[in-house]
Amino acid sequence: MLYVTETTQTPPPPQGDPAKQRSPEFRLAADALRGPRHDLIHDAFAYRPLARMRTDGPLTRRLPGRLREYAAWTPHALISGVALITLLVATVDSGGAALVIVPVTVLPILLTMLRPVGAFWLSMAAIPVSQVFGSDWAGWPWLPAAFISHLTVLTVVAIRTRPRTAAYIWAVTAIYGFVVDFVLSGGYYGSNTGAMLVLSALILLAVAVWHTRKEARQEVTAQQTVTAHERSRRTLLEERSNIARELHDVVAHHMSVVAIQAEAAPYRVENPPEELERAFATIRENAVAALTELRRVLGVVRAEDYEAPEAPQPTLADLDALLANVRDAGLRVDKAVIGAVRELPPGVELSAYRIVQEALSNSLRHAPGASARVEIGYVLGGLGVRVVNGPPPVPGMVKPSPGAGHGITGMRERVSMLDGRMTAAPTGDGGYEVAVFLPVASAEDAS
């Protein structure tokens, strides 16, 4: 009888990424060490010079120009001052070992201005060196000079780096202190590790709070900048929508007149030719089609709560009524017309009227009690508009209204739409002036 024995082979281990084949504990430990390795070892001695302090703070901006330049070096001066104090302490306490103790305690402090993380490692290396060459049990494991030096290094490194890095350097300091106390102390119980850890923890906690507030302030400032930009952009779009709605009323009126006149024109001629009737019919159809498309386009920019005005859009002929309303509101205003009054395109007259209206509204808001003057100039090639108001009669007596700050934007949009020019600036006597020129093509140029 033949027996068949079935053998099983162990499959080879999968060939893949070695990191994926490691245990979860190993990966957890590797992830935990990745942060300290990146913050304390990678580019630890990279050159990172300490920047000068900003001089636009509430105190430094009040200093004279020369002192303000010196105030920018305040951080460097403070670090150098602590280094000088450390030098004096090391000289007094170390005795004959000052040639060794002074450099190893002062250099880490000065190095924080150039290579902060490297200064921390140099300070850690200086601690056992100072203990070996220092006087016996003058401080364990930190001599007085080493205590001041390391505490200063921890503070400066925490200020110049992230809160996470500050936690790592404090942890390294704590590990060193515990190892020295419990392994190398030799039964000596006068350790100052507790004082170092408690004092440094309080300082690093204050620095972490300062970092958090600084980041929060920066985020708020960035958010306010974005909000202001979006508000300005939204205001610009709203002004353009308002202009489009107003011009629609003007253009729609003229297109309606064209359609009506084209429909009625054949009846004004006795026995009109068939070609003439077809021509007028085509004109009317095109006018009605253009009016329909214009209304469709307006529906895109019109707000949901917009109500079409029942009265026609204003022109410069309605300017006297506007000035009367403004005088009733308390603004003394005069009007002057220069040049021969002539009929202008409806868009130009509407824009000029709105510019005068907005400029007088700004005068009422920002200069209550002042007087104003409106000048309309019919000049060759266009229309000039100038609105100027004087300062308030008693500055500070009546508080001006802040307004929305969008009036100038709307005026500039109207002027830009007509390829005009505009200036708006304070006057020498404390008032404000708005000057606008709107070009108008002559009949020959239009043809």
C-alpha positions in Angstrom: 0.0 0.0 0.0 1.3 3.4 -0.9 0.9 6.2 1.6 1.0 9.7 0.5 2.2 12.2 3.1 1.0 15.8 2.7 3.5 18.3 3.8 2.7 22.0 4.5 5.3 24.7 4.0 5.4 27.8 6.0 4.9 30.8 3.8 7.7 33.3 3.6 7.3 36.5 5.6 5.8 39.2 3.4 8.2 41.5 1.7 7.2 45.1 2.4 7.9 48.2 4.3 9.9 47.1 7.5 8.2 49.9 9.5 4.8 48.3 8.9 6.1 44.9 10.2 7.2 46.4 13.6 5.2 46.0 16.7 2.7 48.7 17.8 4.8 49.4 20.9 7.8 50.2 18.7 5.8 52.5 16.5 4.3 54.2 19.5 7.8 54.8 21.0 9.1 56.0 17.6 6.2 58.5 17.3 6.9 59.7 20.8 10.5 60.3 20.1 10.0 62.0 16.7 9.1 65.3 18.3 12.1 65.6 20.6 14.4 64.4 17.8 13.1 67.1 15.5 13.2 69.9 18.0 16.3 69.1 20.0 18.6 67.2 17.6 17.8 68.1 14.0 19.7 71.3 13.2 20.3 71.9 16.9 23.2 74.3 16.1 21.5 76.0 13.2 22.2 79.8 12.9 19.2 81.7 14.2 20.2 85.2 15.2 17.9 87.0 17.7 15.9 89.6 15.9 15.7 93.2 17.1 12.6 94.2 19.1 9.8 96.1 17.3 9.6 99.8 18.2 6.0 100.4 17.4 4.7 99.5 20.8 2.7 101.8 23.1 5.9 102.8 25.0 8.7 102.7 22.4 6.8 104.8 19.9 6.9 107.7 22.3 10.7 107.7 22.5 12.8 110.1 20.4 14.3 108.8 17.2 17.7 108.0 18.6 16.5 106.3 21.7 14.0 104.3 19.6 16.9 102.9 17.6 18.6 101.8 20.8 15.4 100.4 22.2 15.3 97.8 19.4 18.4 96.2 21.0 16.7 95.7 24.4 16.6 91.8 24.2 20.3 91.7 23.4 21.1 94.1 26.3 19.0 92.0 28.8 20.7 88.8 27.8 24.2 90.4 28.0 23.3 91.9 31.4 22.4 88.4 32.8 25.6 87.1 31.3 27.6 89.8 33.1 25.9 88.9 36.4 26.7 85.2 35.9 30.3 86.1 35.2 30.5 88.0 38.5 28.9 85.1 40.5 31.2 82.6 38.9 34.3 84.7 39.7 33.3 85.0 43.3 32.3 81.4 44.0 34.7 79.4 41.9 37.9 80.8 43.3 40.9 79.4 41.4 38.7 77.5 39.0 37.3 80.8 37.5 39.2 80.3 34.3 37.1 77.1 33.7 33.8 78.0 35.4 33.4 81.5 33.8 33.5 80.4 30.1 31.3 77.3 30.6 28.6 79.3 32.3 28.7 82.6 30.4 29.1 81.2 26.8 25.7 79.3 26.8 23.9 82.5 27.7 25.5 84.5 24.9 25.0 81.6 22.5 21.2 81.8 22.9 21.3 85.0 20.7 22.7 82.9 17.8 21.9 79.2 18.3 19.3 78.7 21.0 18.9 74.9 20.9 22.7 74.5 20.7 23.1 76.8 23.7 20.8 74.5 25.7 23.0 71.5 24.9 26.1 73.5 25.7 24.6 74.5 29.1 23.8 70.8 29.8 27.4 69.9 29.1 28.7 72.7 31.2 26.8 71.6 34.3 29.0 68.5 35.1 32.1 70.4 34.1 31.4 73.2 36.5 30.6 70.7 39.2 33.9 68.9 38.8 36.0 72.1 38.8 33.9 74.0 41.3 34.2 74.0 45.1 33.0 70.9 46.9 29.2 70.9 47.5 28.8 74.6 46.7 25.7 73.5 44.9 24.5 70.1 43.8 24.1 69.4 40.9 24.1 73.1 39.9 26.6 75.6 41.2 25.3 79.1 41.7 26.7 80.4 38.4 25.5 77.2 36.6 22.1 77.6 38.2 21.7 81.2 36.9 23.1 80.2 33.5 20.9 77.2 32.9 17.8 79.0 34.1 18.5 81.9 31.7 19.1 79.5 28.8 15.9 77.7 29.5 14.0 81.0 29.5 15.5 82.4 26.3 15.1 79.1 24.4 11.5 78.9 25.5 10.8 82.4 24.3 12.6 81.8 21.0 11.0 78.4 20.2 7.7 76.7 20.5 6.0 75.6 23.8 6.6 72.0 22.8 10.3 72.6 22.6 10.2 74.3 26.0 8.6 71.2 27.5 11.3 68.9 26.0 14.2 70.9 27.4 12.5 71.0 30.8 12.1 67.2 30.6 15.7 66.7 29.7 16.7 69.0 32.6 14.5 67.0 35.0 15.9 63.7 33.8 19.5 64.9 34.4 18.6 66.2 37.8 17.0 63.0 39.0 19.7 60.8 37.6 22.4 62.8 39.3 20.4 63.0 42.6 19.6 59.3 42.8 22.5 57.7 41.1 25.6 59.9 41.4 24.8 61.9 44.6 26.6 59.5 46.9 24.2 60.0 49.7 24.2 63.8 49.6 20.8 65.3 50.2 21.4 69.0 49.7 20.3 68.9 46.1 18.9 72.1 44.4 17.2 70.1 41.6 13.8 70.7 43.1 14.4 74.5 43.1 15.6 74.4 39.5 12.6 72.4 38.3 10.0 74.4 40.2 11.4 77.8 39.3 12.0 76.8 35.6 8.5 75.3 35.4 6.9 78.5 36.5 8.9 80.6 34.1 8.2 78.2 31.2 4.5 78.2 32.0 4.5 82.0 31.9 6.3 81.9 28.6 3.9 79.3 27.2 0.9 81.6 28.1 2.7 84.5 26.4 3.2 82.4 23.3 -0.5 81.4 23.3 -1.7 85.0 23.6 0.7 86.1 20.9 -0.6 83.4 18.5 -4.2 84.2 19.4 -3.6 87.9 18.7 -2.0 87.1 15.4 -4.9 84.9 14.4 -7.4 87.6 15.4 -5.4 90.2 13.4 -5.3 88.0 10.4 -9.0 87.3 10.7 -9.8 91.0 11.0 -7.7 91.7 7.9 -9.6 89.0 5.9 -12.9 90.3 7.2 -12.1 93.9 6.3 -11.0 92.8 2.8 -14.2 90.8 2.4 -16.3 93.6 3.7 -14.7 96.0 1.3 -15.2 93.6 -1.6 -18.8 93.1 -0.7 -19.4 96.8 -0.5 -17.8 97.3 -3.9 -20.1 94.7 -5.4 -23.1 96.2 -3.7 -22.2 99.7 -5.1 -21.9 98.2 -8.5 -25.3 96.5 -8.2 -26.9 99.8 -7.1 -25.3 101.6 -10.1 -26.5 98.8 -12.4 -30.1 99.0 -11.1 -30.2 102.8 -11.4 -28.8 102.7 -15.0 -31.3 100.0 -15.9 -34.1 102.4 -15.1 -32.6 105.0 -17.3 -31.8 102.7 -20.2 -35.1 100.8 -19.9 -37.0 104.1 -20.2 -35.2 105.1 -23.4 -35.5 101.6 -24.9 -39.2 101.8 -24.2 -39.5 105.1 -25.9 -37.6 103.7 -28.9 -40.0 100.8 -29.2 -43.1 103.0 -28.9 -41.9 105.5 -31.4 -40.9 102.7 -33.9 -44.4 101.3 -33.6 -46.1 104.6 -34.0 -43.9 106.0 -36.8 -45.6 104.2 -39.8 -48.9 105.8 -38.8 -47.5 109.3 -39.0 -46.8 108.8 -42.8 -49.6 108.5 -45.3 -49.3 105.3 -47.4 -45.8 104.4 -46.1 -43.8 102.0 -48.2 -43.7 98.4 -47.2 -39.9 98.5 -46.7 -40.3 101.4 -44.2 -42.9 99.5 -42.3 -40.7 96.4 -42.1 -37.8 98.6 -41.0 -39.7 100.2 -38.2 -41.1 96.7 -37.2 -37.5 95.4 -37.0 -36.4 98.4 -34.9 -39.3 97.8 -32.5 -38.5 94.0 -32.2 -34.9 94.7 -31.5 -35.8 97.3 -28.9 -38.2 95.0 -27.1 -35.6 92.1 -27.3 -32.9 94.4 -25.8 -35.3 95.5 -23.1 -36.1 91.9 -22.2 -32.4 90.9 -22.0 -31.7 94.0 -19.9 -34.3 93.0 -17.4 -33.0 89.4 -17.4 -29.5 90.7 -16.6 -30.8 93.0 -13.9 -32.4 90.0 -12.2 -29.0 88.6 -11.5 -27.7 91.6 -9.6 -31.0 92.7 -8.0 -31.5 91.9 -4.3 -34.5 89.9 -3.3 -36.0 92.8 -1.3 -35.4 95.4 -4.0 -38.4 97.4 -5.1 -38.3 99.3 -8.4 -38.8 103.0 -7.9 -42.1 104.5 -9.1 -40.5 107.8 -10.0 -37.9 108.2 -12.7 -34.2 108.4 -11.8 -33.1 111.9 -10.8 -31.1 114.3 -12.9 -29.3 117.6 -12.4 -32.6 119.3 -12.8 -33.7 117.8 -9.5 -30.6 119.2 -7.7 -32.5 122.2 -6.2 -34.9 119.9 -4.4 -32.0 117.9 -3.0 -30.3 121.1 -1.7 -33.6 122.1 -0.1 -33.8 118.8 1.8 -30.2 119.1 2.9 -30.8 122.7 4.2 -33.8 121.4 6.2 -31.5 118.8 7.8 -29.2 121.6 9.1 -26.5 122.0 6.5 -25.9 125.5 5.0 -25.2 124.9 1.3 -24.8 127.2 -1.7 -24.9 126.3 -5.3 -23.1 127.7 -8.3 -23.4 126.8 -12.0 -20.6 127.6 -14.3 -21.0 127.6 -18.1 -24.0 127.2 -20.3 -26.5 124.6 -19.1 -27.1 121.9 -21.6 -28.6 118.4 -21.8 -26.2 115.6 -21.0 -26.5 111.8 -21.3 -28.8 110.4 -18.7 -26.1 108.3 -17.1 -23.8 111.3 -16.6 -26.6 113.4 -15.1 -27.6 110.5 -12.7 -24.0 109.9 -11.6 -23.5 113.6 -11.0 -26.6 113.8 -9.0 -25.7 110.8 -6.8 -22.1 112.1 -6.3 -23.5 115.4 -5.0 -26.0 113.6 -2.8 -23.3 111.4 -1.3 -20.9 114.2 -0.8 -23.5 116.3 1.1 -24.5 113.3 3.2 -20.8 112.9 4.2 -20.7 116.6 5.1 -23.8 116.1 7.4 -22.2 113.0 9.0 -18.6 114.1 9.5 -18.8 117.9 9.8 -22.1 118.7 11.6 -22.8 122.4 11.6 -20.4 123.2 8.8 -21.3 125.0 5.5 -20.9 123.5 2.1 -20.8 124.7 -1.5 -21.8 122.8 -4.7 -20.3 123.8 -8.0 -21.5 122.4 -11.3 -19.4 123.3 -14.3 -20.6 122.7 -17.9 -17.2 122.8 -19.6 -15.9 121.8 -23.0 -15.7 118.0 -23.2 -17.6 117.1 -20.0 -19.1 118.1 -16.7 -17.3 119.2 -13.6 -18.7 118.7 -10.1 -17.1 120.1 -7.0 -18.5 119.8 -3.4 -16.5 121.3 -0.6 -17.4 121.8 3.1 -15.7 123.8 5.8 -14.7 122.6 9.2 -17.3 122.3 12.0 -17.9 125.7 13.7 -16.9 124.4 17.1 -14.7 121.3 16.8 -15.6 118.6 19.3 -18.9 120.2 20.3 -21.0 117.9 18.2 -19.8 114.3 17.8 -19.7 113.3 14.1 -21.4 110.1 12.9 -18.8 107.5 11.9 -20.9 106.2 8.9 -20.2 103.0 7.0 -17.2 104.4 5.2 -18.5 103.3 1.8 -19.5 106.7 0.3 -16.2 107.4 -1.4 -16.1 103.9 -2.8 -19.5 104.4 -4.4 -18.5 107.7 -5.9 -15.3 106.3 -7.3 -17.2 103.5 -8.9 -19.5 105.9 -10.7 -16.7 108.0 -11.9 -14.7 105.0 -13.0 -17.7 103.7 -15.0 -17.8 106.9 -17.0 -14.0 107.0 -17.5 -13.8 110.2 -15.4 -11.4 111.5 -12.8 -12.0 112.1 -9.1 -10.1 113.6 -6.1 -11.3 113.5 -2.5 -9.0 114.9 0.2 -9.1 117.2 3.2 -8.7 121.0 2.7 -6.2 123.2 4.4 -8.7 124.8 6.7 -10.0 121.4 8.1 -12.8 120.8 5.6 -13.2 118.3 2.9 -13.4 118.6 -0.9 -14.6 116.2 -3.6 -13.9 117.2 -7.2 -15.1 115.1 -10.2 -14.8 115.4 -13.9 -17.1 113.3 -16.1 -16.2 113.3 -19.8 -19.0 113.8 -22.3 -18.4 113.3 -26.0 -19.6 116.0 -28.4 -22.1 115.4 -31.1 -19.3 115.1 -33.7 -17.3 112.7 -31.6 -20.4 110.6 -30.9 -21.3 110.4 -34.6 
